[in-house]
Amino acid sequence: MLISRYNELGAQRDKVTAQRDELTAQRDSLIFQYHELTAERDSLISQTVELTAQRDSLISEVAALSSVAAQRDRLASQLSAIAAKGEKAMADPISLSKSLEGLRALYLDLMESTLIGAVYEDPPLPIFDWKQFDPNVRNRGFDWPKNAFSMIGAARIRNFRVLIERVISDEVPGDIVETGVWRGGASILARAVLAAYGVRDRRVILADSFEGLPPPDEDQYPADAGSVFHEYSELAVSEDKVQSNFEKFGLFDNQVVLLKGWFKIRCLSFRPTESPSCALMVTSMNRQ
């Protein structure tokens, strides 16, 4: 009798233990689901914040573009007044000059932002570690934009513009030369600067293979050992494509020169009329 009762209690114990283990597993599963849902909630909150920031950025950009249009309209109105009133309307030339300078600055600022893809947050090519648009990375020119026209970034494209404006203001003679142009973005900016200042006696010269980079010559240029840039088809942008990019901005004309060939051949074959006043040299290899 006692043995039977003992066995019965043992069976009940085992059953309760099994139920306990099952409830423990359910509890652990619920805890895991809770953490998973919490992570999803935090991700959605983060996405909401990011989308809100993008929305606000777009609103700001639209406002900036509206400001450009408004300044353009004000300038047109002032010019109409000058035409209508003749010399009397020239009583305030300083105000007109400031309007012209402001409009020019807005145009070139917008060109910079557009050419590097910042204004529309162009994502990078999935080559390096960056998969999404990061303004800090783009500012420093560390990624390769997927669709934009230049990879040099905001800081360097602004520096290039300032140097061109300086040679114009200081009347330093010569053309603007870029060696290694990719999609032509920096040179498009250079041509835009010349157009904005009404400069007609300078050219923008784009020197490139328009075929990407050559395989490294490790014997002659040991520093190029291990270079794989020649394997990236993204770096091979044709002359026709670069010309088309200029045409998108209405800036391809006889002040733009496309100089095709490898670097040492280009240097030997091309004889500019004057020394360049400003040069942007972009190279990833010693052998080009």
Residue pairs with C-beta under 8 A, 6 or more apart in sequence:
54 121
57 121
61 119
64 106
64 110
65 110
67 106
68 103
68 106
68 107
68 110
71 99
71 102
71 103
71 106
72 103
74 99
75 99
75 100
75 103
78 89
78 95
78 96
78 99
81 89
82 89
82 90
82 96
83 89
104 196
104 197
107 192
107 196
108 161
108 189
108 192
108 193
108 196
110 119
111 188
111 189
111 192
111 249
112 154
112 157
112 158
112 161
112 189
113 119
113 154
114 120
114 148
114 149
115 148
115 149
115 150
115 157
115 185
115 186
115 188
115 189
116 138
116 141
116 145
116 148
116 149
116 150
116 151
116 152
116 153
116 154
116 157
116 185
117 133
117 138
117 145
117 146
117 147
117 148
117 149
118 135
118 138
118 139
118 154
121 133
122 133
122 145
122 146
122 147
122 148
123 131
123 132
123 133
123 145
123 146
124 130
124 131
124 132
124 133
124 137
124 143
124 144
124 145
124 146
125 143
125 144
125 145
125 146
125 234
127 144
127 232
127 234
128 142
128 143
128 144
130 137
130 142
130 143
134 143
137 143
138 145
138 153
138 154
139 153
139 154
139 155
140 153
140 155
141 151
141 152
141 153
141 154
141 155
141 156
142 153
143 151
144 151
144 234
145 151
148 183
148 185
149 183
149 184
149 185
149 188
149 245
150 157
150 182
150 183
150 184
150 185
150 186
150 188
150 189
151 182
151 185
152 160
152 185
152 186
152 280
152 282
157 185
157 186
157 189
160 186
160 189
160 190
160 278
160 280
161 189
161 193
163 278
164 176
164 190
164 193
164 194
164 278
165 193
165 197
166 172
167 174
167 277
167 278
168 193
168 194
168 197
168 199
172 277
172 278
173 274
173 277
174 202
174 272
174 274
174 275
174 276
174 277
174 278
175 202
175 203
175 204
175 205
175 272
175 273
175 274
175 276
175 277
176 187
176 190
176 194
176 202
176 203
176 204
176 205
176 276
176 277
176 278
176 279
177 204
177 205
177 207
177 272
177 276
177 278
177 279
177 280
178 186
178 187
178 190
178 204
178 205
178 206
178 207
178 279
178 280
178 281
178 282
179 207
179 208
179 263
179 266
179 279
179 280
179 281
179 282
179 283
180 207
180 208
180 281
180 282
180 283
180 284
180 288
181 187
181 206
181 207
181 208
181 237
181 242
181 282
182 208
182 235
182 237
182 282
183 237
183 241
183 242
183 245
184 206
184 237
184 242
184 245
184 246
185 245
186 280
186 282
187 204
187 206
187 246
187 256
188 245
188 246
188 249
188 251
190 204
190 278
190 280
191 204
191 246
191 251
191 255
191 256
192 249
192 251
193 199
194 200
194 202
194 204
194 255
195 251
200 255
202 255
202 277
203 255
203 256
203 257
204 255
204 256
204 257
205 257
205 259
205 270
205 272
205 276
206 242
206 256
206 257
206 258
206 259
207 259
207 261
207 263
207 266
207 270
208 242
208 258
208 259
208 260
209 260
209 261
209 262
209 288
210 236
210 237
210 238
210 239
210 242
210 258
210 260
211 236
212 229
212 230
212 232
212 233
212 235
212 236
213 227
213 229
213 230
213 232
213 235
213 284
213 285
213 288
214 230
214 262
214 285
214 287
214 288
215 230
216 224
216 225
216 226
216 227
216 230
216 285
216 287
217 224
217 287
218 224
218 225
220 287
221 285
221 286
221 287
223 286
224 285
224 286
224 287
227 284
227 285
229 235
229 284
229 285
239 258
239 260
242 258
243 252
243 258
246 252
246 256
259 266
259 270
260 266
261 269
262 288
263 283
263 288
264 288
